Amino acid sequence: MMKIKEFLSPSDVLIDFRARNKLGLLRDLSSRAASAQKMPADAVAHEIVKRDELGSTGIGRGVCMPHARLRAVNEPYGLLTRLRYLIDFDAVDGQLVDIVFLLLLPASSQLDQLHALAAAARKLRETELLHNLRAAATGAEMFAVITSG
């Protein structure tokens, strides 16, 4: 079973991220992820937005998991964000989103894709964990919460 700390580092946890709408959020986070992975921002944003257009990645309870498979990615990479303002993400339960876990996944390994998505989704279903992510004062605290257990 894959652990979140295998694809998320403390420096990739952002607190009080400012975005006013879904598209702006996806583009801004894609740009940050692309920079961290030394990839072209427009290529990452294109794939993230394209995937979300297939069906919302808003998984409910104020959480979304935008993700994309990219040939240039060799291993899963995550970016966890708590938003300053709630955003309508067309989530399955209709709730506005404030927790975002963006994933860049290797196109070559379906097993890595599934393990990373499952690890993040499993954690983000826990009521107490979501409460603690929302209560965290710093990115370091959010990282400790998401990687505990």
N, C-alpha and C positions, 0 to 999 in steps of 0.2 A: 504494500500500500504506500503510495507516494505521500510525502509530508509537504505541507505548504512551504516550510523553510527551504525546500529544495528548489523552489522557483520564485520565492519572494525574499527580498533583502530589506533590512531596516530603512535603507535610503530610498526604497521604492514605496514607502507608505506616506501619503500626503494627508494633512489634516486641514479642514476648513478651505477646501479647494473651491474656487469661485467659477461657476458656470451658470449661465442663465437659461440654457435650453439643451435639449438632447444632442442635437447636431454639433453645437459648439463644444459640449462636454466631450463627445467622442473624438472630435478633431484635436482638442487640446491634450487629452490624455494619450491619444495616438502619437502626437508629436513628442511628448515626454518619453513614451515607451520607445519610439523609434530612435531618439537621441541616445537613450541608455543602451540600445542594442546596435548602435551605429548603422542605422538603416535610413532610407529616405522617408521622411515624415508623410509625404503625400501617398506613398505606396501603402504604408501601414494604415493610414486613415481610410483610404479607399476600401481596403479589405474589411476593416472593422465596421464601417458604415454599410458596406454591401451585405455582410453577415446579418446585421441588425435589421436590415430591410426585409430579409427572408422571414423574420418573425422576431418580435421583441425579445431581448435578452434580459428583460425585467422579470426576475424569478419570484417576486412577491416579498411582502414584509419590508418594503423600502430598500430592496437590494436588487442590483443588476450585475450581470456578468458578461459584458461585451467581450467577444473573443474572435480570433481569426487564425486560420492556418496559413503559414507563410513558408515558402521554400527556403528563404534566407535564415530562418530560425532553426537552430540545431537542438535546442532544448527548451522546455516551457519557461516562460518569463511572465511574472505577475507584477501588477501595479495596483495597490489598494488605496482607495481614497474615501475620505468622508467629506461630503459636500457641505459648504456653508449654507446653501439655499436648496430646498427641495426642488426636484425636477420631475416633470411628467415624462415617464419613460415608456408609456403604454404597457405597464407591467400586467402580468396575468391577473392580479387581484385588484388592479386599478389604483393602488397606492402610489404616492409620489416616492421618488428614490432619493436616498441620502448616503447610501453605502454602495460603492462601485469597486468591483474587482475585475480589472481588465487583464485578459490573458492573451499572449502571443504564443502560438503553438507550432511545433514543427510539422510541416506538411508531410514529411517522410515517415513519421511514426504515429500511427493511429493509437497505439497503446499508450504512448506518452500523452497524447491529446486527451484521451479518456481518463487516464489516471489524474492528470492535473485538474480537469474540469470536475471530476468526482470529488477530489480532495477539497476543493474550494466550496463546491455546492454543499457538501456534507457539513462543513463548519458553519456556513452561512445560514443553515436551517436552525441552528441552536439559539433558542430564545435568550438565554443568559449571555451567550457570546455576543449577540447583536446588541443587547443592552450595554455590555461592557465596551464594545467598540464605540457606541454613541457617547458613552460617558468618559472615554479616554481624553486626557488633557494634551497629550503629545502623540506624535507619530510613533515614537518608541513604545509608548504604552499600547497603542493599537497593534503594533507588531507583536508585542508580548502576548496580547489577548488572542490574536489569530493563530499564533504558533504554539499556544499552550496545549498540553494534552496529547 
